[in-house]
Amino acid sequence: MPELQYDPMSHREKIDWLLETNGFGIEPVRAVDDPASPFPTYSYTFGLEALIGHPEICVVGLSPAAANGLLSMAVNMLRNEMLLPIDQPFVGLLDNDLRAMFVTTNLDQHGHRFITPPIIYEDQPWRMVQLVWPHRTGVFPWEDGWPHEMRLIQPVLDR
Protein backbone atom coordinates (compact mmCIF):
# COMPACT_ATOMS: atom_id res chain seq x y z
CA MET A 1 0.00 0.00 0.00
CA PRO A 2 1.50 3.36 -0.97
CA GLU A 3 2.14 5.91 1.76
CA LEU A 4 -0.33 8.79 1.72
CA GLN A 5 1.21 12.18 1.22
CA TYR A 6 -0.24 15.64 1.42
CA ASP A 7 0.91 19.21 1.33
CA PRO A 8 -0.04 20.90 4.60
CA MET A 9 -1.84 24.21 4.33
CA SER A 10 -0.06 27.39 5.29
CA HIS A 11 -1.59 29.37 8.14
CA ARG A 12 -3.00 31.88 5.66
CA GLU A 13 -4.48 29.09 3.48
CA LYS A 14 -6.15 27.59 6.56
CA ILE A 15 -7.59 30.98 7.53
CA ASP A 16 -8.93 31.60 4.02
CA TRP A 17 -10.41 28.09 3.78
CA LEU A 18 -12.19 28.40 7.15
CA LEU A 19 -13.58 31.83 6.30
CA GLU A 20 -14.78 30.63 2.89
CA THR A 21 -16.26 27.41 4.29
CA ASN A 22 -17.76 28.55 7.61
CA GLY A 23 -17.60 32.33 7.60
CA PHE A 24 -15.41 32.20 10.72
CA GLY A 25 -12.74 30.05 12.30
CA ILE A 26 -11.43 29.01 15.69
CA GLU A 27 -7.73 29.16 16.53
CA PRO A 28 -6.40 27.09 19.47
CA VAL A 29 -3.23 28.22 21.25
CA ARG A 30 -1.08 26.01 23.47
CA ALA A 31 -0.29 26.85 27.08
CA VAL A 32 2.90 28.75 27.85
CA ASP A 33 4.94 26.82 30.40
CA ASP A 34 7.31 29.68 31.21
CA PRO A 35 7.53 29.86 35.06
CA ALA A 36 8.06 33.62 34.85
CA SER A 37 4.93 34.18 32.76
CA PRO A 38 2.69 31.09 32.53
CA PHE A 39 -0.50 31.25 30.51
CA PRO A 40 -3.07 28.46 30.01
CA THR A 41 -4.36 27.01 26.76
CA TYR A 42 -6.90 29.24 25.03
CA SER A 43 -8.86 29.43 21.81
CA TYR A 44 -10.39 32.32 19.92
CA THR A 45 -12.59 33.03 16.93
CA PHE A 46 -11.72 35.03 13.85
CA GLY A 47 -14.14 36.39 11.27
CA LEU A 48 -17.12 37.19 13.54
CA GLU A 49 -16.64 40.93 13.29
CA ALA A 50 -17.05 40.71 9.48
CA LEU A 51 -19.63 37.90 9.52
CA ILE A 52 -22.14 39.19 12.09
CA GLY A 53 -20.67 42.40 13.54
CA HIS A 54 -19.92 40.75 16.88
CA PRO A 55 -16.56 40.97 18.62
CA GLU A 56 -14.29 37.96 18.28
CA ILE A 57 -14.60 35.57 21.24
CA CYS A 58 -11.86 33.89 23.23
CA VAL A 59 -12.12 31.28 25.95
CA VAL A 60 -9.24 30.58 28.34
CA GLY A 61 -8.41 27.47 30.32
CA LEU A 62 -10.34 24.85 28.37
CA SER A 63 -8.94 22.16 26.10
CA PRO A 64 -9.13 22.98 22.38
CA ALA A 65 -11.93 20.44 21.89
CA ALA A 66 -14.03 21.83 24.76
CA ALA A 67 -13.35 25.41 23.67
CA ASN A 68 -14.28 24.59 20.06
CA GLY A 69 -17.63 23.18 21.14
CA LEU A 70 -18.42 26.11 23.43
CA LEU A 71 -17.32 28.76 20.93
CA SER A 72 -19.22 27.06 18.08
CA MET A 73 -22.36 26.96 20.20
CA ALA A 74 -22.02 30.66 21.10
CA VAL A 75 -21.46 31.58 17.44
CA ASN A 76 -24.52 29.56 16.37
CA MET A 77 -26.64 31.36 18.97
CA LEU A 78 -25.36 34.74 17.76
CA ARG A 79 -25.92 33.80 14.10
CA ASN A 80 -29.50 32.93 15.04
CA GLU A 81 -29.87 36.46 16.43
CA MET A 82 -29.96 35.47 20.09
CA LEU A 83 -28.90 38.34 22.32
CA LEU A 84 -25.88 37.44 24.43
CA PRO A 85 -24.96 40.63 26.30
CA ILE A 86 -21.43 41.89 26.80
CA ASP A 87 -20.08 42.74 30.27
CA GLN A 88 -23.05 41.28 32.13
CA PRO A 89 -23.81 37.68 33.12
CA PHE A 90 -26.33 35.65 31.14
CA VAL A 91 -27.79 32.14 31.20
CA GLY A 92 -28.72 29.85 28.32
CA LEU A 93 -25.31 28.95 26.92
CA LEU A 94 -24.14 26.57 29.65
CA ASP A 95 -25.92 23.57 31.16
CA ASN A 96 -27.78 23.69 34.48
CA ASP A 97 -28.55 27.41 34.15
CA LEU A 98 -24.96 28.29 35.00
CA ARG A 99 -24.08 31.88 34.20
CA ALA A 100 -21.57 32.81 31.53
CA MET A 101 -20.25 36.24 30.64
CA PHE A 102 -18.65 37.99 27.68
CA VAL A 103 -16.04 40.32 29.18
CA THR A 104 -14.52 43.05 27.02
CA THR A 105 -10.87 42.15 26.43
CA ASN A 106 -8.19 44.79 26.83
CA LEU A 107 -6.43 44.51 23.45
CA ASP A 108 -3.76 47.04 24.42
CA GLN A 109 -2.63 44.56 27.07
CA HIS A 110 -3.58 41.24 25.46
CA GLY A 111 -3.87 41.83 21.71
CA HIS A 112 -0.54 40.07 21.11
CA ARG A 113 -2.22 36.78 22.07
CA PHE A 114 -4.46 36.90 18.98
CA ILE A 115 -2.40 36.69 15.79
CA THR A 116 -5.13 35.90 13.27
CA PRO A 117 -7.56 38.88 13.52
CA PRO A 118 -4.88 41.41 12.49
CA ILE A 119 -4.11 39.20 9.48
CA ILE A 120 -7.70 39.13 8.23
CA TYR A 121 -8.76 42.64 9.27
CA GLU A 122 -5.46 44.32 8.38
CA ASP A 123 -5.87 48.02 9.30
CA GLN A 124 -9.56 47.71 10.20
CA PRO A 125 -10.44 47.82 13.90
CA TRP A 126 -11.60 44.62 15.57
CA ARG A 127 -12.77 43.72 19.06
CA MET A 128 -12.42 40.72 21.35
CA VAL A 129 -14.51 39.52 24.26
CA GLN A 130 -13.61 36.72 26.62
CA LEU A 131 -16.23 34.09 27.30
CA VAL A 132 -15.76 33.61 31.03
CA TRP A 133 -17.06 30.33 32.41
CA PRO A 134 -17.93 29.77 36.07
CA HIS A 135 -16.70 27.21 38.57
CA ARG A 136 -19.13 24.32 38.95
CA THR A 137 -20.48 26.13 42.03
CA GLY A 138 -21.51 29.02 39.77
CA VAL A 139 -18.96 31.66 40.82
CA PHE A 140 -16.77 33.64 38.41
CA PRO A 141 -13.00 34.08 38.91
CA TRP A 142 -13.44 37.53 40.50
CA GLU A 143 -16.14 36.42 42.96
CA ASP A 144 -15.81 35.03 46.46
CA GLY A 145 -15.71 31.26 46.33
CA TRP A 146 -13.50 30.91 43.22
CA PRO A 147 -10.98 28.24 44.29
CA HIS A 148 -7.50 29.64 44.92
CA GLU A 149 -5.92 26.64 43.18
CA MET A 150 -7.78 27.62 39.96
CA ARG A 151 -6.56 31.24 39.86
CA LEU A 152 -4.11 30.55 37.01
CA ILE A 153 -6.51 28.39 34.98
CA GLN A 154 -8.74 31.19 33.71
CA PRO A 155 -7.14 34.63 33.90
CA VAL A 156 -9.58 37.37 32.90
CA LEU A 157 -8.20 39.53 30.10
CA ASP A 158 -10.03 42.74 30.96
CA ARG A 159 -7.01 44.50 32.47
Buried (B, 14 or more C-beta within 10 A) or exposed (E): EEEEEEEEEEEEEBBBEBBEEEBBBBBBBEEBEEEEEEBBBBBBBBBBBBBEEBBBBBBBBBEBEBBBEBBBEBBEBBBEEEEBEEEEBBEEBBEEEBBBBBBBBBBEEBBEBBEBBBEBBEEEEBBBBBBBBBBEEBBBBEEEEBEEEEEEBBBBBBE
